[in-house]
């Protein structure tokens, strides 16, 4: 029997036997603290929150003290000027401005070396910009940026949970598939040895030996491919969970999810309130509505009212100079309106068009999410039915393989039926394994599409 190849080694049941156990909960906690994409999203959120604080500070009272001096080249007299500037922009549009200035002239004749001047002005837009949304828009946009990045971070966290589960279950699936492949190689090797023994006894033909050897070679090739794919999934899990490159670990198949998926009707009804993407799309409609309000307000003529209180004085000290003398209260209006307002009108029309487009996009997104939920639940139902069939099919295939092997060992048939039954048994076992893993992934998809994927619940897993 020339050309007989030496038996291929059978890999161990667990490639990293003895390595530290990496549970699904630990992998998730590692991913949410180490995953590079997730950390980038968290950094973006931190940056926008600092920007929001900076914008909010512009609506706080602004106090700017100042000091200056000058010296005349002709007389050598020196004048010191110091004071404070005050301002406050209110969110409802009113602006308050004030200043207090003192000039000090040490060489002044008569002892009154200090001149004081202070004023307080209140301004209020009456037409253009009178809508409080115009003044508060920078702060609203800063808050919207923070909320948008917070939702983007939450979406990234949920997708990270999905990716970690997919990679973890991929490793678990390939690990079990490798066990099945090793068992298949062992069974094929036993068939080859028994076929050779019967050929030596003259009870089977050379064709049976060749068939058994070919079956054994194909099982070894399939085992090698399974082992290689297992290494690929392990690398994917290391990358997704933020583990060290080539870090050794062992895993175990997760028994169940920490959450139950809701019924279909509840999932569809709450999808737009629980999905961060839907909440963000709704806020984008609100953004467009605010943009239209602002465009309409800015298209109006500019009419501003102001009220100013001012006083000035002189004295031997700064306090005397700032003592109210000659006070005046001034009230007035200022107005302007450009004759060519095409740009303002165009901005208003653009805002109206954008608002309509975003409303349509929101309605389309609602329909898309509804279809996504229904598709996920249909797939889950189909996988559950397929798994029941796969379990029954595996039992039948196992019985068929045992009967075929028994008939061959008793000399009632050749090994063709054994080879065929072994292939069917392997396919049935892989089908049952795939459907079992796919059910977990489909349940995750149902939780994600319905917006019920609570990251904290998954982090509590052991």
GUMARMI-900876 format. One record per residue (C-alpha): residue number from 1; residue in one letter; x, y, z. Coordinates in pm, whole numbers. Layout:
// GUMARMI-900876
(NUM "A" (X Y Z))
...
END
This chain:
// GUMARMI-900876
(1 "X" (0 0 0))
(2 "X" (255 253 -123))
(3 "X" (186 624 -103))
(4 "X" (47 597 248))
(5 "X" (87 934 424))
(6 "X" (189 955 790))
(7 "X" (-96 1040 1026))
(8 "X" (-147 1412 1077))
(9 "X" (-132 1538 1435))
(10 "X" (-463 1610 1601))
(11 "X" (-469 1951 1774))
(12 "X" (-557 1977 2139))
(13 "X" (-917 2042 2234))
(14 "X" (-830 2393 2349))
(15 "X" (-548 2581 2168))
(16 "X" (-470 2786 2482))
(17 "X" (-531 2524 2745))
(18 "X" (-404 2652 3077))
(19 "X" (-421 3019 2970))
(20 "X" (-618 3266 3185))
(21 "X" (-992 3247 3130))
(22 "X" (-1136 3547 2946))
(23 "X" (-1508 3558 3020))
(24 "X" (-1748 3752 2803))
(25 "X" (-1801 4005 3084))
(26 "X" (-1428 4064 3120))
(27 "X" (-1390 4102 2743))
(28 "X" (-1668 4362 2738))
(29 "X" (-1518 4558 3027))
(30 "X" (-1178 4553 2857))
(31 "X" (-1333 4670 2530))
(32 "X" (-1524 4959 2685))
(33 "X" (-1210 5085 2857))
(34 "X" (-944 5003 2595))
(35 "X" (-1105 4996 2252))
(36 "X" (-934 5272 2044))
(37 "X" (-1248 5378 1854))
(38 "X" (-1444 5401 2178))
(39 "X" (-1172 5607 2345))
(40 "X" (-1167 5841 2042))
(41 "X" (-1543 5894 2078))
(42 "X" (-1502 5965 2449))
(43 "X" (-1229 6220 2374))
(44 "X" (-1451 6394 2120))
(45 "X" (-1728 6419 2378))
(46 "X" (-1487 6561 2635))
(47 "X" (-1368 6821 2382))
(48 "X" (-1721 6934 2294))
(49 "X" (-1813 6962 2662))
(50 "X" (-1517 7193 2718))
(51 "X" (-1634 7396 2419))
(52 "X" (-1982 7414 2573))
(53 "X" (-1835 7547 2895))
(54 "X" (-1642 7809 2698))
(55 "X" (-1954 7924 2513))
(56 "X" (-2160 7928 2832))
(57 "X" (-1900 8155 2993))
(58 "X" (-1971 8423 2732))
(59 "X" (-2318 8467 2887))
(60 "X" (-2174 8526 3233))
(61 "X" (-2084 8877 3358))
(62 "X" (-1762 8994 3192))
(63 "X" (-1531 9213 3401))
(64 "X" (-1215 9360 3243))
(65 "X" (-995 9588 3453))
(66 "X" (-742 9798 3264))
(67 "X" (-459 10046 3327))
(68 "X" (-267 10279 3096))
(69 "X" (-43 10580 3130))
(70 "X" (103 10835 2895))
(71 "X" (359 11110 2931))
(72 "X" (367 11427 2727))
(73 "X" (693 11487 2544))
(74 "X" (645 11864 2557))
(75 "X" (541 11928 2918))
(76 "X" (651 11603 3082))
(77 "X" (309 11571 3245))
(78 "X" (198 11217 3313))
(79 "X" (-159 11088 3299))
(80 "X" (-262 10755 3453))
(81 "X" (-583 10599 3331))
(82 "X" (-740 10303 3504))
(83 "X" (-1082 10156 3535))
(84 "X" (-1303 9859 3464))
(85 "X" (-1527 9748 3176))
(86 "X" (-1841 9551 3252))
(87 "X" (-2075 9362 3021))
(88 "X" (-2350 9106 3046))
(89 "X" (-2526 8938 2754))
(90 "X" (-2855 8782 2862))
(91 "X" (-2997 8480 2683))
(92 "X" (-3323 8663 2609))
(93 "X" (-3141 8924 2398))
(94 "X" (-3086 9215 2636))
(95 "X" (-2726 9337 2672))
(96 "X" (-2586 9538 2959))
(97 "X" (-2263 9737 2918))
(98 "X" (-2084 9957 3169))
(99 "X" (-1754 10126 3233))
(100 "X" (-1589 10328 3507))
(101 "X" (-1277 10525 3414))
(102 "X" (-1053 10742 3629))
(103 "X" (-780 10970 3494))
(104 "X" (-510 11077 3739))
(105 "X" (-291 11383 3669))
(106 "X" (-38 11435 3949))
(107 "X" (67 11776 3812))
(108 "X" (-288 11916 3808))
(109 "X" (-327 12270 3947))
(110 "X" (-580 12322 4224))
(111 "X" (-553 11975 4380))
(112 "X" (-826 11810 4172))
(113 "X" (-596 11551 4020))
(114 "X" (-866 11295 3945))
(115 "X" (-1129 11293 3669))
(116 "X" (-1394 11027 3673))
(117 "X" (-1639 10908 3414))
(118 "X" (-1878 10615 3422))
(119 "X" (-2176 10500 3224))
(120 "X" (-2420 10209 3213))
(121 "X" (-2605 10117 2893))
(122 "X" (-2894 9876 2843))
(123 "X" (-2959 9758 2485))
(124 "X" (-3252 9557 2353))
(125 "X" (-3327 9452 1993))
(126 "X" (-3691 9526 1910))
(127 "X" (-3731 9368 1565))
(128 "X" (-3429 9196 1409))
(129 "X" (-3285 8960 1668))
(130 "X" (-3568 9017 1914))
(131 "X" (-3638 8642 1913))
(132 "X" (-3437 8502 2209))
(133 "X" (-3335 8209 1984))
(134 "X" (-3102 8444 1793))
(135 "X" (-2897 8542 2097))
(136 "X" (-2900 8198 2259))
(137 "X" (-2814 8009 1939))
(138 "X" (-2436 7975 2006))
(139 "X" (-2505 7817 2345))
(140 "X" (-2779 7595 2203))
(141 "X" (-2546 7474 1927))
(142 "X" (-2272 7403 2182))
(143 "X" (-2517 7201 2390))
(144 "X" (-2636 7020 2080))
(145 "X" (-2279 6929 1991))
(146 "X" (-2233 6781 2337))
(147 "X" (-2559 6584 2318))
(148 "X" (-2478 6464 1964))
(149 "X" (-2135 6340 2069))
(150 "X" (-2284 6180 2381))
(151 "X" (-2529 5987 2162))
(152 "X" (-2250 5898 1920))
(153 "X" (-2054 5760 2215))
(154 "X" (-2354 5555 2326))
(155 "X" (-2397 5417 1974))
(156 "X" (-2027 5326 1967))
(157 "X" (-2061 5155 2307))
(158 "X" (-2355 4948 2184))
(159 "X" (-2179 4857 1862))
(160 "X" (-1871 4763 2060))
(161 "X" (-2084 4522 2263))
(162 "X" (-2206 4370 1937))
(163 "X" (-1854 4344 1794))
(164 "X" (-1714 4187 2110))
(165 "X" (-1998 3934 2120))
(166 "X" (-1952 3852 1753))
(167 "X" (-1578 3802 1797))
(168 "X" (-1619 3609 2124))
(169 "X" (-1887 3381 1982))
(170 "X" (-1675 3343 1669))
(171 "X" (-1390 3211 1883))
(172 "X" (-1626 2987 2078))
(173 "X" (-1782 2856 1759))
(174 "X" (-1448 2780 1597))
(175 "X" (-1322 2622 1917))
(176 "X" (-1613 2379 1921))
(177 "X" (-1579 2331 1545))
(178 "X" (-1214 2239 1601))
(179 "X" (-1317 1978 1854))
(180 "X" (-1564 1834 1603))
(181 "X" (-1297 1842 1333))
(182 "X" (-1047 1662 1558))
(183 "X" (-1308 1399 1643))
(184 "X" (-1386 1363 1274))
(185 "X" (-1018 1312 1193))
(186 "X" (-994 1046 1462))
(187 "X" (-1301 863 1333))
(188 "X" (-1171 884 974))
(189 "X" (-834 747 1085))
(190 "X" (-1003 454 1256))
(191 "X" (-1201 388 938))
(192 "X" (-881 392 731))
(193 "X" (-705 147 963))
(194 "X" (-1004 -88 967))
(195 "X" (-1035 -68 586))
(196 "X" (-668 -159 548))
(197 "X" (-709 -451 784))
(198 "X" (-1008 -584 593))
(199 "X" (-824 -532 264))
(200 "X" (-535 -740 400))
(201 "X" (-788 -1008 491))
(202 "X" (-932 -991 138))
(203 "X" (-1284 -893 242))
(204 "X" (-1286 -549 75))
(205 "X" (-1137 -405 -241))
(206 "X" (-852 -161 -285))
(207 "X" (-1118 103 -366))
(208 "X" (-1240 97 -6))
(209 "X" (-889 172 123))
(210 "X" (-842 459 -122))
(211 "X" (-1183 598 -33))
(212 "X" (-1100 588 339))
(213 "X" (-760 751 285))
(214 "X" (-916 1027 76))
(215 "X" (-1178 1083 347))
(216 "X" (-905 1105 612))
(217 "X" (-706 1358 406))
(218 "X" (-1012 1579 352))
(219 "X" (-1090 1579 725))
(220 "X" (-733 1685 805))
(221 "X" (-757 1971 553))
(222 "X" (-1088 2082 704))
(223 "X" (-936 2069 1052))
(224 "X" (-641 2284 940))
(225 "X" (-878 2542 790))
(226 "X" (-1085 2545 1111))
(227 "X" (-773 2598 1322))
(228 "X" (-657 2883 1100))
(229 "X" (-998 3051 1115))
(230 "X" (-993 3013 1494))
(231 "X" (-667 3209 1507))
(232 "X" (-826 3481 1291))
(233 "X" (-1119 3515 1532))
(234 "X" (-884 3524 1830))
(235 "X" (-694 3812 1667))
(236 "X" (-1025 3989 1601))
(237 "X" (-1124 3949 1967))
(238 "X" (-787 4085 2081))
(239 "X" (-832 4388 1855))
(240 "X" (-1193 4454 1954))
(241 "X" (-1139 4405 2327))
(242 "X" (-819 4610 2329))
(243 "X" (-603 4317 2440))
(244 "X" (-229 4301 2395))
(245 "X" (-121 4166 2057))
(246 "X" (-89 3785 2068))
(247 "X" (-209 3774 2432))
(248 "X" (-292 3420 2539))
(249 "X" (-638 3347 2680))
(250 "X" (-903 3079 2697))
(251 "X" (-1278 3127 2665))
(252 "X" (-1602 2949 2735))
(253 "X" (-1928 2960 2544))
(254 "X" (-2163 3223 2696))
(255 "X" (-2473 3041 2824))
(256 "X" (-2723 3324 2768))
(257 "X" (-2771 3700 2735))
(258 "X" (-2831 3919 3043))
(259 "X" (-3143 4070 2880))
(260 "X" (-3451 3928 2716))
(261 "X" (-3564 4082 2391))
(262 "X" (-3910 4246 2409))
(263 "X" (-4205 4133 2204))
(264 "X" (-4224 4261 1849))
(265 "X" (-4499 4518 1903))
(266 "X" (-4323 4678 2201))
(267 "X" (-3995 4684 2010))
(268 "X" (-4153 4867 1715))
(269 "X" (-4349 5107 1933))
(270 "X" (-4048 5228 2136))
(271 "X" (-3781 5215 1867))
(272 "X" (-3768 5593 1801))
(273 "X" (-3741 5679 2170))
(274 "X" (-3473 5422 2256))
(275 "X" (-3242 5438 1956))
(276 "X" (-2984 5720 1999))
(277 "X" (-2974 5761 1621))
(278 "X" (-3348 5832 1616))
(279 "X" (-3327 6082 1903))
(280 "X" (-3043 6258 1721))
(281 "X" (-3246 6271 1399))
(282 "X" (-3537 6425 1591))
(283 "X" (-3303 6689 1734))
(284 "X" (-3177 6763 1383))
(285 "X" (-3535 6851 1290))
(286 "X" (-3540 7085 1592))
(287 "X" (-3211 7237 1472))
(288 "X" (-3366 7312 1134))
(289 "X" (-3671 7465 1303))
(290 "X" (-3446 7696 1508))
(291 "X" (-3250 7788 1196))
(292 "X" (-3576 7893 1028))
(293 "X" (-3681 8100 1331))
(294 "X" (-3347 8279 1330))
(295 "X" (-3358 8341 954))
(296 "X" (-3705 8495 986))
(297 "X" (-3592 8717 1272))
(298 "X" (-3280 8837 1089))
(299 "X" (-3486 8927 783))
(300 "X" (-3668 9199 979))
(301 "X" (-3546 9561 995))
(302 "X" (-3294 9637 1266))
(303 "X" (-3451 9843 1546))
(304 "X" (-3268 9864 1879))
(305 "X" (-3364 10049 2192))
(306 "X" (-3107 10169 2442))
(307 "X" (-3107 10335 2781))
(308 "X" (-2789 10494 2913))
(309 "X" (-2705 10644 3250))
(310 "X" (-2378 10840 3261))
(311 "X" (-2203 11079 3495))
(312 "X" (-1866 11247 3531))
(313 "X" (-1679 11435 3798))
(314 "X" (-1349 11557 3941))
(315 "X" (-1193 11547 4282))
(316 "X" (-889 11512 4500))
(317 "X" (-929 11131 4508))
(318 "X" (-1070 10859 4290))
(319 "X" (-1373 10829 4517))
(320 "X" (-1447 11199 4483))
(321 "X" (-1409 11181 4107))
(322 "X" (-1655 10894 4084))
(323 "X" (-1912 11064 4301))
(324 "X" (-2215 11131 4079))
(325 "X" (-2208 11476 3931))
(326 "X" (-2391 11598 3627))
(327 "X" (-2578 11269 3580))
(328 "X" (-2770 11212 3259))
(329 "X" (-3024 10954 3149))
(330 "X" (-3044 10899 2776))
(331 "X" (-3303 10693 2590))
(332 "X" (-3307 10638 2220))
(333 "X" (-3371 10415 1922))
(334 "X" (-3145 10314 1637))
(335 "X" (-3256 10155 1314))
(336 "X" (-3118 10037 984))
(337 "X" (-3244 9825 694))
(338 "X" (-3060 9731 379))
(339 "X" (-3243 9784 54))
(340 "X" (-3103 9462 -92))
(341 "X" (-3213 9181 138))
(342 "X" (-3181 8899 -117))
(343 "X" (-2923 8717 91))
(344 "X" (-3144 8723 401))
(345 "X" (-3445 8603 203))
(346 "X" (-3237 8326 43))
(347 "X" (-3122 8209 385))
(348 "X" (-3481 8191 503))
(349 "X" (-3584 7987 200))
(350 "X" (-3286 7756 247))
(351 "X" (-3385 7705 610))
(352 "X" (-3741 7619 505))
(353 "X" (-3616 7368 250))
(354 "X" (-3376 7213 500))
(355 "X" (-3653 7180 758))
(356 "X" (-3875 6996 510))
(357 "X" (-3589 6766 408))
(358 "X" (-3504 6676 766))
(359 "X" (-3866 6598 847))
(360 "X" (-3880 6365 548))
(361 "X" (-3553 6201 649))
(362 "X" (-3687 6146 999))
(363 "X" (-3999 5976 865))
(364 "X" (-3786 5757 638))
(365 "X" (-3559 5667 930))
(366 "X" (-3862 5567 1138))
(367 "X" (-3976 5334 860))
(368 "X" (-3623 5195 816))
(369 "X" (-3593 5121 1187))
(370 "X" (-3931 4950 1183))
(371 "X" (-3819 4730 894))
(372 "X" (-3491 4663 1074))
(373 "X" (-3673 4546 1387))
(374 "X" (-3910 4323 1190))
(375 "X" (-3619 4176 994))
(376 "X" (-3427 4097 1314))
(377 "X" (-3727 3927 1474))
(378 "X" (-3805 3729 1157))
(379 "X" (-3447 3608 1146))
(380 "X" (-3459 3508 1514))
(381 "X" (-3781 3309 1462))
(382 "X" (-3634 3134 1159))
(383 "X" (-3314 3048 1345))
(384 "X" (-3509 2900 1637))
(385 "X" (-3703 2677 1398))
(386 "X" (-3384 2584 1216))
(387 "X" (-3214 2494 1543))
(388 "X" (-3494 2255 1635))
(389 "X" (-3454 2092 1294))
(390 "X" (-3073 2087 1333))
(391 "X" (-3095 1907 1669))
(392 "X" (-3324 1640 1526))
(393 "X" (-3110 1614 1215))
(394 "X" (-2797 1563 1427))
(395 "X" (-2961 1278 1616))
(396 "X" (-3064 1110 1292))
(397 "X" (-2719 1161 1137))
(398 "X" (-2548 1013 1445))
(399 "X" (-2771 706 1430))
(400 "X" (-2709 673 1056))
(401 "X" (-2331 692 1107))
(402 "X" (-2339 427 1379))
(403 "X" (-2549 191 1167))
(404 "X" (-2328 241 860))
(405 "X" (-2011 176 1060))
(406 "X" (-2161 -130 1225))
(407 "X" (-2267 -276 888))
(408 "X" (-1918 -217 748))
(409 "X" (-1747 -375 1048))
(410 "X" (-1970 -682 1012))
(411 "X" (-1888 -708 642))
(412 "X" (-2241 -638 524))
(413 "X" (-2136 -342 303))
(414 "X" (-1836 -147 182))
(415 "X" (-1722 176 345))
(416 "X" (-1899 406 97))
(417 "X" (-2199 436 326))
(418 "X" (-1969 503 622))
(419 "X" (-1793 788 442))
(420 "X" (-2124 936 331))
(421 "X" (-2275 904 680))
(422 "X" (-1968 1062 843))
(423 "X" (-1991 1362 609))
(424 "X" (-2361 1401 685))
(425 "X" (-2293 1377 1059))
(426 "X" (-2026 1647 1037))
(427 "X" (-2259 1875 842))
(428 "X" (-2539 1815 1094))
(429 "X" (-2313 1893 1388))
(430 "X" (-2187 2212 1229))
(431 "X" (-2543 2315 1143))
(432 "X" (-2651 2269 1504))
(433 "X" (-2347 2466 1627))
(434 "X" (-2401 2747 1377))
(435 "X" (-2772 2779 1456))
(436 "X" (-2702 2784 1832))
(437 "X" (-2447 3064 1795))
(438 "X" (-2660 3249 1541))
(439 "X" (-2955 3255 1783))
(440 "X" (-2747 3446 2039))
(441 "X" (-2631 3691 1773))
(442 "X" (-2986 3732 1643))
(443 "X" (-3112 3806 1994))
(444 "X" (-2840 4068 2025))
(445 "X" (-2955 4216 1695))
(446 "X" (-3312 4231 1827))
(447 "X" (-3194 4415 2138))
(448 "X" (-2987 4656 1932))
(449 "X" (-3250 4730 1667))
(450 "X" (-3519 4787 1931))
(451 "X" (-3289 5013 2135))
(452 "X" (-3307 4780 2438))
(453 "X" (-2937 4695 2444))
(454 "X" (-2839 4820 2790))
(455 "X" (-2459 4832 2803))
(456 "X" (-2452 4837 3184))
(457 "X" (-2642 4512 3200))
(458 "X" (-2378 4346 2984))
(459 "X" (-2097 4495 3192))
(460 "X" (-2241 4322 3498))
(461 "X" (-2175 3981 3343))
(462 "X" (-1907 3777 3522))
END
